[in-house]
Structures are given as structure tokens and as C-alpha cells.
Amino acid sequence: MPRSRSLEGCKRAARWRNAGVFLSVASALGKASALEPTRIFSEPVAFEITESSTVSYNVDNRDTRPNQVSTRANDNWGLFYNRANVLANGGAWQVGVRIDNAWFYRYPNPTQIGLDLTRERPVNAGGASPPDYFRQKVNEAGVELSNRYLDWLYPAKYYATYSSPALELTLGDGYVQFGRGFVLSLRKLDELASDTTLRGARVTARAKSGEFSLRATGVAGSLNPLRIDPASGRYLGVDASVTPGFMSVLEAGMPRAVPSDFVRDTGQCATFASCSYAPDRLFGGQLELSRGSAKLALQGSLLTRSTPLNDDIVRSARRVATGSASLELSDLAGHGAAYLELALQDLTPADASAAKPAPGGALYLSVNASAGPLELLFEGKHYRRFFPLLANVSPLRAREFSTLAASAPPTTEALFTDTEFENFNTCVSGGRLRADLALSPRATIYAWLGYSESFDESLSNDACHVSRATRNRVWDITSGFELHSTDRKSKANLSVGSRADDTDRALVTDAGETQVFYREVYSRHQARWALGGPLSLELQGWHRRRHQTVGGPGAPWSEGDELFGIDYAPHWSAALGFSYDTNPAVPPTYVNGQLGYRMSSDSSVSLFVGQRRGALRCVGGVCRVFPPFEGASLDLTLRF
Amino acid sequence: MSTASFSLRSCSSRCCGSLLVLFGLSACGDNTPKIPAELLNGNGCAAPDYPSGPFGSEEGDTLANACFKGFRDPARVSHDQASLETIAFSDYYDPTGSKGDQLLLINTAAVWCSACRSEHEGLTAKNDQYQPLGVRIVSTLFQDAARNPATLRDLSAWVETFSSDYAMLLDPDYQLGTYASAETAPLNLVVDARTMKIEKKLLGDQPTILWPFIDAALAKP
């Protein structure tokens, strides 16, 4: 239930808010009875409750730009966010539910944003008179806030699973990963605070005959991402026009788009400015045949949309069919493993008069081999018009969710790489070879070399025309070492690397023409010293010198993060963080402190106070933009 | 779009529960600030013949008029203060077709925006192709490389870098923020010049979507 803008709405919101907090407090205090195993239908049932709460307050995060509403709308707001998980295990059954509750106890006001921007309007003002400027900024702020900072209590995840050796059946939310992610990849990524499931049904059947094993999986349902982004206060809202029929059952209780003084309900999500999400219908299947260490698999998915909420080539497709065949050899005579996947994709535009894109394809190969102290890993890819299954989110209305997708084609890059610009991975050929050499049981050196040619990075090229005019050539080279103490309690890892990304065509800039698209040199390190007893020190950092010709600040800039921590096992930890950024578009320095206390392995409380740099964070090609944060955040996790 | 009511998010303290006391924070209460009288009466960008509201920012809505400073035809003028003129959307309103304007393509751009730069690399050629067909391109430059309001210097550098021969305007106020947040630039609005209704609203540089749509719109009777 959203916070409404009326007195009645406020009362209603307060009741839901109270219910959410009551739920969290009750789950925390009710452990004595909740934890006792009980018998249901003569079956012993064990309950597990996990309660995670966050109270945060965001002050001015120093990203304010003149005349820009969105940089004002992310200051001075506070959030109480609660996630209550209840899990019941009994025999072959497992039932779980996660209830999320967001309560924004302080939030910006559009009129105040308009007044602030009017007061701080630069002297080189544009054409609008002050009253017109003010009115326009208030309207803009009203629309911007129409799907931010609204209170919600909703069933984020729920499921019931029956498991037996031959059959597994899940109704409700479940994760799905077919192959290496070309076809479907719905999973939880804690590093990105992402947890996307398929809400519907999943059936897996297993059979074995002699040396052969067969596993068949079928899924059907709709994409169910977390609907609230605690980092920005934005939520994904649906309306009745995009949840017809059974979809209304799957979306029951989920956050809805709500009208406001600035946004009217048109009855159609496409034109309802706070409606930001239209759940996709997903169907998929996988057939896996195994014999020994060899596994052959066929997998496919069909994504269908109701109302496209954006016009990019993927989101404007009414239907996206993706299929792949994969072969995995997990043991190459004791010296390695290999994986090969070939995928095809077909997009059908929602607009019947639009030209149908040519089918896309992807080929991915991964081989690792070991010989004595040497380990080699090669990953190669050749993708043509192969797109991630972007969720039907409106990037205009909920830009924080714009990278949400139901698939994640592999990148062949290092996990942390965040410099694949634009649609780099949709029309690309390349690979990476990594070598690890163990010099001793305690010391390893490693290096990798990657080369890619992308044809959809420096200019828009959905059709994937392969030519010199569209080509970017990217070299990526890194080397480093890793040291361990004998007891492995202390370790150090240091690497240095660089990336050179050039276009074949000349790029036009204010300073003239160039073929340099992007350059970077960097170092990464992570170290942990066990000082004896319960005390240990940790140091980790990433320092980068970057130059981005198009879209960058013009000149090279430096940025980096350094975190120094002290751990007093098993309960206490503390850390100090420092970041810097010489890009003139952002503040130069950031300082923060963290203090944590672990009550047990599953329960902890931590406090963060200070500043955190805004950044694009990527894990294996899945990326998310995190806005800059300044303020304090208290996290509590309890497990019973 | 309503412009009269600014009473968002106000709620009575009666609705506040004890939780507020617990957190000691202000979820409820009237937080609507007072608006100075001098900000209450604006005339907008006056154009008597322009379609009346209500105006909106979504497809199917009528585009509100707005005024800018800029170069109407940067290929024919020097790129300095003396050549700046006031240009309004209403200049392209053509209900009878007497001006030969069929579609207005309103585009946003920023110096920091790589997709905007990529888009403008090909926009002059597109203008040469579509201008005779009745398509008027109007692009607004709103921010510089450091995301501060664009200046005349930025505008001049832009039109010289991309050899722009379509209207390039300065929008330091980011008046087009009503249609899309700055972070999502570029924005392309395809507007029917006969009605000033928004026919298409596109985010990002999407030539494979934009130009076929314009072709289809031009083919309509």
C-alpha cells in the first residue's frame, strides 16, 4: 500500500507501516515459539526466521547540479527497510515467504525543490521567466517523485517446493539458470543487491538408466525482480493494463503505480507516468543428458510482453525466443574441463509494421587446463545481434532498474570489469586467456590477456553491421600475484592492468579527431594479516587512471577506493574507507567509517557513517548504477 | 499537467503513530513550503495561436510551448552572441501546412553524453535528407562536460564539431526536464507540427527505431 497524498491515505499508510514494523518486531521477539519444531500432519516441521532491517538517512550527497531536479530529489531522505523471511522445512516440502516493507520517514518535497532551484538558478539563465521556471521545476520534481519514496509492504518472494529424488516441483518464486546465461539467468547477486526470480511454476524431473542420467526442467511464469531500490527510493509499479488475467494473481499485493497531483492515471501503463513495469511472461525448458563427466543440454526460453514500455530493440519486441545447445566436459583426463554453448535468438517486434530484425546468434567456449603448477583458462565468444532479455521496465520512469534482465550472456572479461560501454556485448568477437602459475604452495603469479572487437560500443548498431566504421578494438592485459601464509589466515593479492579501446574510425571531439575511445591503467589489491589471537587487519583497494574520449570529462582522471579494516574475531569489526575522484563532474573525496558486531554466524549489526562514491558496479557483466550516498545506515540481521 | 496544486505529501499529525516518536523523525506534518508571490504568476512562452492545454509529457499529450536562445540555422550564421535568437516550439506549429512543417523532431544533447555525440555525428546528414520532406530538427544542448548548464561557448563548439545545419538551442535551465531526466539523455520527441501532439518519445540514440517511425509518420495522409 503506498503512502497517499491525502489524510486518509496517510492514515492508511500508517496502518500498513505499523503492520510492517510490527511484523519485524514480532519476528524478532517471537523466536522462542517460532523456533520450536512442530508437527504438522504428523510431519516434523522446522522453522527458520531471518529478519533484516535497515534504517538509513541520506543527507545532501553533493551531486547537485544547477537546474537539475533529479540531483535535488536524492537529498535528505530517510528509509526504514525491513525484510522478513520465514522458511518452513518439513519432509519433502519447503515453504518460504519474504515480506518487504519500506517506510520513508523523510522525503523531499517538490515545491521545496522548485524553490531551491529557483533560488540557486545561475545568472546565465535560459529563456524562461522566474515564475515559469519555478512552475516547470515543481512539475518536473512532482513527476520525478511520483514513484519514489512511497511506503510499501508487499510479498517480495513466496514459494512452496516439493523435492524427491525423481521430482522437484516449485510453485511461486524460484531461481533459474540455464547454461551460461544466454537463455535464462534469474538469480540473486548480493554484491548488486539484486534478487530476481521467476514467479510461477518450475518442474524438474530426473531419470537414470545405466550410465546415462536425464534431467528435464520446465518453467513458466513472470519475471519478479525486487520492486524497491533502497539506494534511490524508487519502486517499480504496475497497473491493471499490464497485469491481465492470471498475471493479476501473480502480481497480487505487489506495488502499484499511483496517481498524484502531477501524474494522472490514464488507465494505460504506456502513458501513465508513474507506471514503470510491465511483467514479462516467461516460459522455458531444459533437457540435460549426462554420462560420466560429459553433459549435453538443450535449453530454450520464450519471453512475451504485454505493453512495451520502451522502444529499444529488445523492450519493443513482443516476443523473444532464445534457444541454445551446450556441451560440458567437466573432466579432460584429469587436466581440465571444457564448455561450449551455441545460442540463437529471434525477436518479433510489437509493431507489426516494423521490420523484423534478423535472427541473432552467439557462440561461447570455455576451456581450462592444468599441468603441474600451471593452470590455463581460455574463454572465447562470437556474438552477433544477441541481446540480453531486458525486463519490460521503463528506463524513463525508473532508470535505476534499466539494466534488469532475465538473461546474462557471459562476457569473457574479469568479473569486476565495468568498461564495456553501451551495447558492447551484443555484437562482439573476442576472448581472454588467463594463466596461473603456482611458484610454491604459498605463492602464485597470474596474468591474462584479452582482445575483443565490438561493433556496438562507440555508436548505435542494433543491426550489428560489421565494418571498420563500427569497430572498436579492445586490449585488456593484467598481471598479479597472490601470497598465502602456511595456515592461510593471511593473504595478499596485488594486480596491475590496463585497457586500451580504440575505434577504427576517427572520433570527432572538440579538440580534434582521435581514434582513442578509452584508456585505463589500474591496480587492485586485497590483503589480510592475521596478527595472532583474534586480531587481524584487512586492506583492499582499486585505483584507476582513466581517459574516456566520448562521454568522459575531456581530460584523463583518477579515481580510487581504499578500505582499511580491523577484525576482532569472532564479534567485532571496524573499517575506515577513503575514496577519491578527480573527475570534475563529481566531488573529489569521500570518507566513511563502519562498525560491525556479529552476535553469531547468522546474526549481526553494522553501522555505516559517511560518504560513498556513486559508481557503476558490475559482477560478471551484470551491472547496476549505485548513486552517491552520504549519511548513516544501520543494518540488523537476525536469524532464528 | 496540473500546475495549481503544490500540496504534495502533506498529512495531519493525527495520523502519526507512536513509531514516529520512536524514531524521532518527521514522516507526517505539513511540510509544504510557502511560495513567494512573485513566483505565482507566469505567462509561459506566450504564443496566442499555439494550441491550448492541457499539456503533458507522454505520447498523445500536447507539447507545452517553450522559448530558448539559439541558432535557428547554425550553418548560415556566426556562432556568437550576436547571432543568438529567441526560438520557440510555437515557431514550428503549422496547423494549415502553410510553412511546410509536418513533423518536429525535438532532441536533447549534453556535452558529457556519449550517445548524444554519437547521434549528432549523423544528424546533419539526416537533416539534409528529411528537411525537404517537412521534418524540422530542433536540438537543445543543456549541460557541459562537467554537467553544469551549457553556455554559448559549449553551443558554438558543438555546432562546429558536428557541422550542425539544424536548429541548435541552448537549454541551460533544462526546460525539457519535464519530458525526461537528464541522466537518460538523449531524448527524442517526434511531434506532429499540425497539432503539436507528441507522437513518439524515445530515450537514447536509436536510429533504427526513430527514422523508420518518422518514415511511417510522413507516409500517413
Chai-1 contact restraints between the chains, C-beta under 6 A:
chainA,res_idxA,chainB,res_idxB,connection_type,confidence,min_distance_angstrom,max_distance_angstrom,comment,restraint_id
A,R5,B,L8,contact,1.0,0.0,6.0,A-B,restraint_1
A,R5,B,R9,contact,1.0,0.0,6.0,A-B,restraint_2
A,L7,B,C11,contact,1.0,0.0,6.0,A-B,restraint_3
A,L7,B,S12,contact,1.0,0.0,6.0,A-B,restraint_4
A,C10,B,C11,contact,1.0,0.0,6.0,A-B,restraint_5
A,C10,B,C15,contact,1.0,0.0,6.0,A-B,restraint_6
A,K11,B,C15,contact,1.0,0.0,6.0,A-B,restraint_7
A,A14,B,C15,contact,1.0,0.0,6.0,A-B,restraint_8
A,A14,B,G17,contact,1.0,0.0,6.0,A-B,restraint_9
A,N18,B,G17,contact,1.0,0.0,6.0,A-B,restraint_10
A,V21,B,L19,contact,1.0,0.0,6.0,A-B,restraint_11
A,R65,B,R147,contact,1.0,0.0,6.0,A-B,restraint_12
A,P66,B,P149,contact,1.0,0.0,6.0,A-B,restraint_13
A,N67,B,P149,contact,1.0,0.0,6.0,A-B,restraint_14
A,N67,B,D173,contact,1.0,0.0,6.0,A-B,restraint_15
A,N67,B,Y174,contact,1.0,0.0,6.0,A-B,restraint_16
A,Q68,B,A182,contact,1.0,0.0,6.0,A-B,restraint_17
A,V69,B,G177,contact,1.0,0.0,6.0,A-B,restraint_18
A,S70,B,S181,contact,1.0,0.0,6.0,A-B,restraint_19
A,Y105,B,F23,contact,1.0,0.0,6.0,A-B,restraint_20
A,Y105,B,L25,contact,1.0,0.0,6.0,A-B,restraint_21
A,Y105,B,A27,contact,1.0,0.0,6.0,A-B,restraint_22
A,R106,B,L25,contact,1.0,0.0,6.0,A-B,restraint_23
A,N109,B,N31,contact,1.0,0.0,6.0,A-B,restraint_24
A,P110,B,L8,contact,1.0,0.0,6.0,A-B,restraint_25
A,T111,B,F6,contact,1.0,0.0,6.0,A-B,restraint_26
A,T111,B,P33,contact,1.0,0.0,6.0,A-B,restraint_27
A,Q112,B,P33,contact,1.0,0.0,6.0,A-B,restraint_28
A,L115,B,P33,contact,1.0,0.0,6.0,A-B,restraint_29
A,P122,B,P149,contact,1.0,0.0,6.0,A-B,restraint_30
A,N124,B,P172,contact,1.0,0.0,6.0,A-B,restraint_31
A,G126,B,D171,contact,1.0,0.0,6.0,A-B,restraint_32
A,G126,B,P172,contact,1.0,0.0,6.0,A-B,restraint_33
A,G126,B,D173,contact,1.0,0.0,6.0,A-B,restraint_34
A,G127,B,C67,contact,1.0,0.0,6.0,A-B,restraint_35
A,G127,B,F68,contact,1.0,0.0,6.0,A-B,restraint_36
A,G127,B,K69,contact,1.0,0.0,6.0,A-B,restraint_37
A,A128,B,D173,contact,1.0,0.0,6.0,A-B,restraint_38
A,S129,B,G42,contact,1.0,0.0,6.0,A-B,restraint_39
A,P131,B,L39,contact,1.0,0.0,6.0,A-B,restraint_40
A,P131,B,N41,contact,1.0,0.0,6.0,A-B,restraint_41
A,P131,B,G42,contact,1.0,0.0,6.0,A-B,restraint_42
A,D132,B,G42,contact,1.0,0.0,6.0,A-B,restraint_43
A,D132,B,G44,contact,1.0,0.0,6.0,A-B,restraint_44
A,Y133,B,D173,contact,1.0,0.0,6.0,A-B,restraint_45
A,F134,B,L39,contact,1.0,0.0,6.0,A-B,restraint_46
A,R135,B,T3,contact,1.0,0.0,6.0,A-B,restraint_47
A,R135,B,G42,contact,1.0,0.0,6.0,A-B,restraint_48
A,N139,B,M1,contact,1.0,0.0,6.0,A-B,restraint_49
A,N139,B,T178,contact,1.0,0.0,6.0,A-B,restraint_50
A,E140,B,G177,contact,1.0,0.0,6.0,A-B,restraint_51
A,E140,B,T178,contact,1.0,0.0,6.0,A-B,restraint_52
A,D261,B,S2,contact,1.0,0.0,6.0,A-B,restraint_53
A,D261,B,S5,contact,1.0,0.0,6.0,A-B,restraint_54
A,D261,B,L8,contact,1.0,0.0,6.0,A-B,restraint_55
A,T271,B,E58,contact,1.0,0.0,6.0,A-B,restraint_56
A,D311,B,L202,contact,1.0,0.0,6.0,A-B,restraint_57
A,D311,B,I209,contact,1.0,0.0,6.0,A-B,restraint_58
A,P395,B,L203,contact,1.0,0.0,6.0,A-B,restraint_59
A,L396,B,A180,contact,1.0,0.0,6.0,A-B,restraint_60
A,L396,B,L203,contact,1.0,0.0,6.0,A-B,restraint_61
A,R399,B,E183,contact,1.0,0.0,6.0,A-B,restraint_62
A,R399,B,T184,contact,1.0,0.0,6.0,A-B,restraint_63
A,L459,B,S118,contact,1.0,0.0,6.0,A-B,restraint_64
A,S460,B,D205,contact,1.0,0.0,6.0,A-B,restraint_65
A,S460,B,P207,contact,1.0,0.0,6.0,A-B,restraint_66
A,D462,B,T208,contact,1.0,0.0,6.0,A-B,restraint_67
A,V508,B,T161,contact,1.0,0.0,6.0,A-B,restraint_68
A,D510,B,A157,contact,1.0,0.0,6.0,A-B,restraint_69
A,D510,B,T161,contact,1.0,0.0,6.0,A-B,restraint_70
A,V550,B,S114,contact,1.0,0.0,6.0,A-B,restraint_71
A,V550,B,R117,contact,1.0,0.0,6.0,A-B,restraint_72
A,G551,B,S114,contact,1.0,0.0,6.0,A-B,restraint_73
A,P553,B,A145,contact,1.0,0.0,6.0,A-B,restraint_74
A,G554,B,A145,contact,1.0,0.0,6.0,A-B,restraint_75
A,P584,B,A146,contact,1.0,0.0,6.0,A-B,restraint_76
A,A585,B,A146,contact,1.0,0.0,6.0,A-B,restraint_77
A,A585,B,R147,contact,1.0,0.0,6.0,A-B,restraint_78
